[in-house]
């Protein structure tokens, strides 16, 4: 995510060859809108990881928003972009070539839950909104630990769900709150590790957590270009996900947010883009103790 997602957002495990409808654009818009926050976050990586970062792994790389932010932050490093979607990886590699960064990016099609084949001695592993998709976090974290060099850094970012956009007070905010609650219920079934205490899971997997933060990311008027489009795409996905899971009145209200009429989020002047990111930075415990 954005990448922090990444995002971030950065955001991802994909179960089919083609990326989900609208998701690539959402990931790219998230990274563009929250670019200053992402730059600050990668700057924190640099402070902890040190100057000698040569090999970075972007776990669940999506469209590459995190990959490109890391390449900018670490100008002498190369990135192994890991995703289970060949379509996402193809898009990322093409974008890297267009930016003149093709020689610094390697694509690896893999399910991170089953290990990172051929990846070793990484200085930094970045996992933005990807770990909660894994079926077995303990196995995945063991694979990440094996891929890191002694003293290497794992940076994890997770979001608290879809971003929110509507005024908190009144009907629109109440609608959004109901929709988020309904989505949380669906995700509890499909993504049982969403919202997990990754600090405890990291410790149990043999990592020493060096930093943990909860950061509200918020954008207010005047909003950057693309904010209305971002809101539209998010609500379009919410509407598709909640069909059959909320009542008809709420579905109709969601329709009005994306139907091109006066309530459409692309025409509103009261949007506030809000997203909460929680981050952990950790090292393999044994190597950390020696440092």
C-alpha positions, 0 to 999 in steps of 0.5 A: 500500500500503499502499497502502506497497500502500499495500500498500500495498500498496498494491499494482496493475495489474489486467487486468480490469474486476472486481478479483481475488477478495479483493484489495481486502480484502487491500489495506485490511487491509494499510493498516490493520495497517501504518497507523503505518508508512504514516504515517511513510512519508508523513511522509518524503514531506512532509519532502522534498516541502515544504509547497507540495504541491497535486497528488498522483498515486497511481499504481496506486491500488487501493482508495485506501489510499495516496490517503487516507494522502496526503490526510491528510498533505497537507490542502490537496492533491488526488489524481489516483488512477490505476488500470486497473481501473474497479471499483477506481476506483469503489470508491475514489471511493465511499469518498472521498465517504463520507469527505467527500473527494470534491472532493479526488479525481479518478479516472483510468482509465489504464494507467500504462505508456502514459503519464498523459493529462491529468496535468501539473505534479504535485508528488508522484507515489506509486507503491506496488507498481505499477511492477513490473507495467509491461511497459516501465519506461523508457517509464512512467518517462518519462511520470511524469517528464513529469507532474511539475512542475520539482522535483517528487518521485517516491516509489516503494515495492516489496515483497519478495513476499507477507507472511509469517506463520508461525514461521520455525523448524520445519515451518510456516516451511519450508512458507512458505519453499517457497511463497514460492520457488514464487511467486517462480518464477511471478512471474519469468515473469509479472512480470519487473521484480519485484525490479528495481533501481529506483535504476538504472532511475530514474537511467537515466530521468533521475531523481536518487535522493535517498533509498533505504531498505529497511525491515522492517515487522513486527507481533508479538503482541498483533496488531491486529484483522484480522491473522488475517483478513489471513493467511487471505486471503493464504494463500487466494490463495497456495493458488490460485496454487500449485495445480499448482505444488507437491507434494500434501503442501504443497497439503494443508498450505496447505489446513489453514491455511485450512480452519477447523480447529485449524491455520487461521491465524485460530486461531493465536496464533503469527503474526508479520506480516512484510513488507519494503518498499524505497523510493526518492525521486527528482526529475527530475535536471535540475530537482534540479540547479537546486534 
